[in-house]
């Protein structure tokens, strides 16, 4: 293909290219702090109070439910052992301890982000 085979840009393509160049030349970087992040938005005291209330109303019920379920699970593993878990699953003392450790390992992993 030679350079003679390339068609000149249409008026629409030329306008789009000009608009893109104008947008690039007008763009300016965000003002950033020392850490490279943009500054936090400025809220009035009332807006900030409403925002925290909204966050609390969405997170606290979920966190409470998760805590309740984890408490039930931690309590029920002991009850299950007393009710015959070891004999039904054919677990010896060491195998039960490994299973219990694996249970608490995941409990700890998922508890850390909530604190």
PATORSE-636691 format. One record per atom (N, C-alpha, C): residue in one letter; atom name; x, y, z. Coordinates in steps of 0.05 Angstrom, whole numbers. Each point is the difference from the previous one (the first is absolute). Last residue first. Layout:
# PATORSE-636691
   residu   atome       px       py       pz
        a      CA        X        Y        Z
...
# end
This chain:
# PATORSE-636691
   residu   atome       px       py       pz
        x       N     -250     -113     1239
        x      CA       10       16       23
        x       C       16       23       -8
        x       N      -37      -67      -59
        x      CA      -23       13       13
        x       C        9       17       24
        x       N       60      -55      -55
        x      CA      -10       24      -14
        x       C      -22       14       14
        x       N       35      -81       41
        x      CA       19       22       -2
        x       C      -10       24      -15
        x       N      -46      -85        7
        x      CA       -5       18       22
        x       C       18       25       -2
        x       N        5      -77      -59
        x      CA      -22       18       -7
        x       C       -7       19       23
        x       N       72      -62       12
        x      CA        5       14      -26
        x       C      -23       20       -6
        x       N       -9      -58       75
        x      CA       19       22        5
        x       C        5       16      -26
        x       N      -55      -76       -6
        x      CA      -13       19       17
        x       C       19       24        4
        x       N       34      -74      -44
        x      CA      -17       16      -18
        x       C      -15       21       16
        x       N       52      -58       50
        x      CA       18       14      -19
        x       C      -17       18      -18
        x       N      -42      -60       61
        x      CA        8       25       12
        x       C       18       16      -19
        x       N      -26      -86      -28
        x      CA      -25       16        4
        x       C        8       28       11
        x       N       68      -64       -8
        x      CA       -8       10      -27
        x       C      -25       18        3
        x       N       29      -43       77
        x      CA       19       20       -7
        x       C       -7       12      -28
        x       N      -50      -73       31
        x      CA       -6       24       16
        x       C       18       23       -7
        x       N       17      -84      -39
        x      CA      -25       11      -10
        x       C       -7       26       14
        x       N       73      -47       34
        x      CA        7       11      -26
        x       C      -25       13      -13
        x       N      -12      -47       81
        x      CA       15       25        4
        x       C        8       14      -26
        x       N      -41      -85       -3
        x      CA      -19       20        9
        x       C       14       27        4
        x       N       54      -73      -20
        x      CA      -15        8      -24
        x       C      -22       21        7
        x       N       50      -39       71
        x      CA       17       17      -16
        x       C      -15       10      -25
        x       N      -45      -60       59
        x      CA        6       25       13
        x       C       16       19      -17
        x       N      -56      -69      -55
        x      CA       16       -4       24
        x       C        5       28       13
        x       N      -83      -32      -67
        x      CA       22       18        5
        x       C       14       -9       26
        x       N      -83      -28      -58
        x      CA       23      -17        5
        x       C       25       17        4
        x       N      -94       28      -10
        x      CA       19        6      -21
        x       C       26      -16        3
        x       N      -70      -12       63
        x      CA      -14        0      -26
        x       C       19        5      -23
        x       N       31        3       91
        x      CA       -6      -27       -8
        x       C      -14       -1      -28
        x       N       23       84       39
        x      CA       24      -16       -3
        x       C       -6      -28      -10
        x       N      -71       61       22
        x      CA       14        7      -25
        x       C       24      -18       -5
        x       N      -70        4       76
        x      CA        9      -23      -15
        x       C       13        7      -27
        x       N      -34       60       73
        x      CA      -22      -16      -10
        x       C        8      -23      -18
        x       N       62       64       39
        x      CA      -13      -13       22
        x       C      -23      -19      -10
        x       N       45       55      -63
        x      CA       18      -21       11
        x       C      -13      -16       22
        x       N      -47       73      -35
        x      CA        0      -22      -19
        x       C       19      -22        9
        x       N       -3       81       49
        x      CA      -25      -16        4
        x       C        0      -25      -19
        x       N       70       62      -11
        x      CA        3      -14       25
        x       C      -24      -18        6
        x       N       -4       55      -75
        x      CA       20      -20       -4
        x       C        5      -16       25
        x       N      -59       76       -1
        x      CA      -11      -25       -9
        x       C       21      -22       -5
        x       N       21       92       24
        x      CA      -13      -14       22
        x       C       -9      -28       -8
        x       N       38       57      -65
        x      CA       21       -6       20
        x       C      -12      -15       23
        x       N      -59       30      -67
        x      CA       17      -20      -10
        x       C       21       -8       20
        x       N      -57       72       21
        x      CA      -15      -25       -1
        x       C       18      -23       -9
        x       N       36       86       -4
        x      CA       -3       -8       27
        x       C      -14      -27        2
        x       N        7       41      -84
        x      CA       26      -11        9
        x       C       -1       -9       29
        x       N      -77       42      -35
        x      CA        4      -26      -13
        x       C       27      -12        9
        x       N      -19       87       30
        x      CA      -19      -20       12
        x       C        5      -28      -12
        x       N       48       72      -38
        x      CA       10       -6       27
        x       C      -18      -21       14
        x       N      -28       34      -84
        x      CA       24      -17       -3
        x       C       11       -8       27
        x       N      -72       60       -1
        x      CA       -8      -26       -8
        x       C       24      -19       -3
        x       N       18       89       19
        x      CA      -13      -12       23
        x       C       -9      -29       -7
        x       N       36       54      -69
        x      CA       21       -8       19
        x       C      -12      -14       24
        x       N      -60       37      -62
        x      CA       15      -22      -12
        x       C       21      -11       19
        x       N      -48       78       26
        x      CA      -17      -24        0
        x       C       14      -25      -11
        x       N       49       84       -1
        x      CA       -5      -12       27
        x       C      -19      -24        0
        x       N       20       54      -81
        x      CA       21      -18        9
        x       C       -7      -14       26
        x       N      -58       66      -41
        x      CA        5      -22      -20
        x       C       20      -20       11
        x       N      -24       78       49
        x      CA      -25      -15       -4
        x       C        3      -23      -20
        x       N       73       61       18
        x      CA       -7      -16       23
        x       C      -24      -18       -4
        x       N       23       63      -66
        x      CA       20      -21        1
        x       C       -6      -19       23
        x       N      -53       77       -7
        x      CA       -6      -18      -22
        x       C       19      -24        0
        x       N       16       69       62
        x      CA      -25      -15        7
        x       C       -7      -20      -22
        x       N       72       59      -16
        x      CA        7      -21       20
        x       C      -24      -16        9
        x       N      -17       71      -59
        x      CA       16      -20      -14
        x       C        8      -22       20
        x       N      -45       76       33
        x      CA      -18      -17      -16
        x       C       15      -22      -14
        x       N       51       64       47
        x      CA      -17      -15       19
        x       C      -18      -19      -15
        x       N       49       60      -52
        x      CA       17      -20       12
        x       C      -15      -18       19
        x       N      -44       74      -36
        x      CA        4      -20      -20
        x       C       18      -23       10
        x       N      -14       74       57
        x      CA      -25      -15       -4
        x       C        3      -22      -21
        x       N       71       60       16
        x      CA       -3      -17       23
        x       C      -25      -17       -3
        x       N       44       29      -91
        x      CA       -9       15       23
        x       C       -4      -20       24
        x       N       72      -19      -78
        x      CA      -27       -4        8
        x       C       -7       19       22
        x       N       77      -18      -82
        x      CA       -7       16       23
        x       C      -29       -3        5
        x       N       71      -74      -46
        x      CA      -21       21       -5
        x       C       -6       15       26
        x       N       99      -41      -15
        x      CA      -27       -9        6
        x       C      -21       22       -6
        x       N       92       -5      -57
        x      CA      -10        8       26
        x       C      -28      -10        6
        x       N       65      -56      -65
        x      CA      -14       26       -1
        x       C      -10        7       28
        x       N       89      -59      -12
        x      CA      -29       -3       -1
        x       C      -13       27       -2
        x       N       96      -18       10
        x      CA       -9       -5      -27
        x       C      -30       -3       -2
        x       N       58       23       78
        x      CA       -3      -28       -4
        x       C      -11       -7      -28
        x       N       11       91       31
        x      CA       27      -13        0
        x       C       -2      -30       -6
        x       N      -82       54      -38
        x      CA       17        5       24
        x       C       26      -15       -2
        x       N      -60       38      -85
        x      CA        4      -23       18
        x       C       17        9       23
        x       N      -66       36      -86
        x      CA       19        9       20
        x       C        2      -22       21
        x       N      -21      -21     -103
        x      CA      -13        6       26
        x       C       21       10       19
        x       N       16       15     -105
        x      CA        1      -21       20
        x       C      -15        9       25
        x       N      -28       33      -99
        x      CA       21        7       20
        x       C       -1      -21       22
        x       N      -37       22     -109
        x      CA        0      -17       24
        x       C       23        9       18
        x       N      -17       36      -88
        x      CA      -14       13       22
        x       C        2      -16       26
        x       N       38      -33      -82
        x      CA       14       25        7
        x       C      -13       14       24
        x       N      -41      -78      -35
        x      CA       26       -7       12
        x       C       14       26        9
        x       N      -80       10      -48
        x      CA       -5      -11       27
        x       C       26       -7       14
        x       N        5       29      -89
        x      CA       -9       22       17
        x       C       -5      -10       29
        x       N       20      -63      -67
        x      CA       24       16        6
        x       C       -7       23       19
        x       N      -71      -52      -32
        x      CA       17      -16       18
        x       C       25       16        8
        x       N      -56       38      -65
        x      CA      -13        0       26
        x       C       16      -15       20
        x       N       29       -2      -89
        x      CA        4       27       11
        x       C      -12        2       28
        x       N      -14      -79      -48
        x      CA       28        2        8
        x       C        5       27       13
        x       N      -85      -15      -36
        x      CA        4      -16       23
        x       C       29        2       10
        x       N      -22       43      -80
        x      CA      -13       14       22
        x       C        4      -16       26
        x       N       30      -40      -80
        x      CA       17       23        6
        x       C      -11       15       24
        x       N      -51      -70      -34
        x      CA       24      -11       13
        x       C       18       23        8
        x       N      -75       22      -50
        x      CA       -9       -9       26
        x       C       24      -10       16
        x       N       13       26      -91
        x      CA       -5       24       18
        x       C       -8       -9       29
        x       N       59      -70      -53
        x      CA      -25       13       -6
        x       C       -3       24       19
        x       N       98      -39      -30
        x      CA      -22       -2       19
        x       C      -25       15       -8
        x       N       65      -41      -75
        x      CA        1       21       20
        x       C      -23       -3       19
        x       N       41      -87      -48
        x      CA      -19       22       -5
        x       C        3       22       21
        x       N       72      -74      -41
        x      CA      -13        8       25
        x       C      -17       24       -6
        x       N       59      -41      -65
        x      CA      -24      -15        4
        x       C      -16        9       24
        x       N       87       34      -25
        x      CA      -21       11      -18
        x       C      -26      -14        4
        x       N       81      -26       43
        x      CA      -12       23       14
        x       C      -22       12      -17
        x       N       20     -104      -13
        x      CA       16       24       -1
        x       C      -15       23       14
        x       N        3     -113        5
        x      CA      -17       24        0
        x       C       18       25        0
# end
